[in-house]
């Protein structure tokens, strides 16, 4: 049975349209770190610190959340709390992380860092996710302006709006 994002995002969610027909069972098996964590979780034996230490770095980082990991319909999720609500975050394979970040930031109207982090957290999990969001959406104006590719476009307010440098002087 194919497991898609049903229950994680709306099928009509334009920010994640690229994910609508993906089989997460297949894609998680392709990701070595997730596949290993799934294998260990299916075995039902919580690895010791020593056993975790022998795993590749990505797998180790997933296994540190052992008690939060659950398998639903052969797909690995992380159970978390967001605004006092229990949520199931899809453990997102590395191959899809940039697509998810760009979809939830760019296609959602260039939300700020905190809003982008909320959108990502409400759907997905991967080790280093917060850092990846911070790299994509810097927090302060100076950092955002340094990432701006156009000399005329700069952040003018805390909401992340960009304006043309020439308009600023009107």
Residue pairs with C-beta under 8 A, 6 or more apart in sequence:
1 25
1 73
1 74
2 23
2 25
3 23
3 24
3 25
3 73
3 74
3 75
4 19
4 20
4 21
4 22
4 23
4 24
5 11
5 16
5 19
5 20
5 22
5 24
5 90
5 123
7 88
8 88
8 90
8 123
8 124
9 15
9 16
9 19
9 123
11 20
14 107
15 103
15 104
15 107
15 108
15 119
16 100
16 103
16 104
16 123
17 103
18 99
18 103
19 96
19 99
19 100
19 103
22 96
24 75
24 90
25 73
25 74
25 75
27 93
27 95
27 96
28 34
28 35
28 38
28 75
28 76
28 91
28 93
29 35
29 38
30 93
30 95
31 93
31 94
31 95
32 56
32 58
32 59
33 56
33 58
33 59
33 61
33 62
33 94
34 62
34 76
34 91
34 93
36 55
36 56
36 59
37 59
37 62
37 63
37 69
37 76
37 91
38 71
38 76
40 47
40 63
41 66
41 69
41 70
41 71
41 76
42 71
46 66
47 55
47 63
47 66
52 60
52 63
52 64
53 60
55 63
58 94
58 127
61 127
61 128
62 69
62 91
62 127
65 78
68 78
68 79
68 80
69 76
69 77
69 78
69 79
69 91
70 76
70 77
70 78
70 79
70 88
71 77
72 88
75 90
76 90
76 91
77 88
77 89
77 90
77 91
77 125
78 88
78 89
78 91
78 125
79 86
79 87
79 88
79 89
80 86
80 87
80 89
80 121
80 125
81 87
82 118
82 121
82 122
87 122
89 121
89 122
89 123
89 124
89 125
90 123
90 124
90 125
91 124
91 125
91 126
92 100
92 124
92 125
92 126
94 126
97 124
97 126
97 129
97 132
100 120
100 123
100 124
101 116
101 120
101 132
101 133
101 136
102 136
104 111
104 116
104 119
104 120
104 123
105 111
105 116
105 119
105 133
105 136
105 137
108 115
108 116
108 119
110 160
111 119
111 137
111 160
112 137
112 158
112 159
112 160
113 133
113 134
113 137
113 138
113 139
116 133
116 136
116 137
117 130
117 133
117 137
120 129
120 133
121 129
126 132
137 144
138 144
138 146
138 147
141 155
141 158
144 155
144 160
145 154
145 155
148 154
148 155
148 162
151 165
152 164
152 165
152 166
153 162
153 163
153 164
153 165
154 162
154 163
154 165
154 168
155 161
155 162
156 162
156 163
156 168
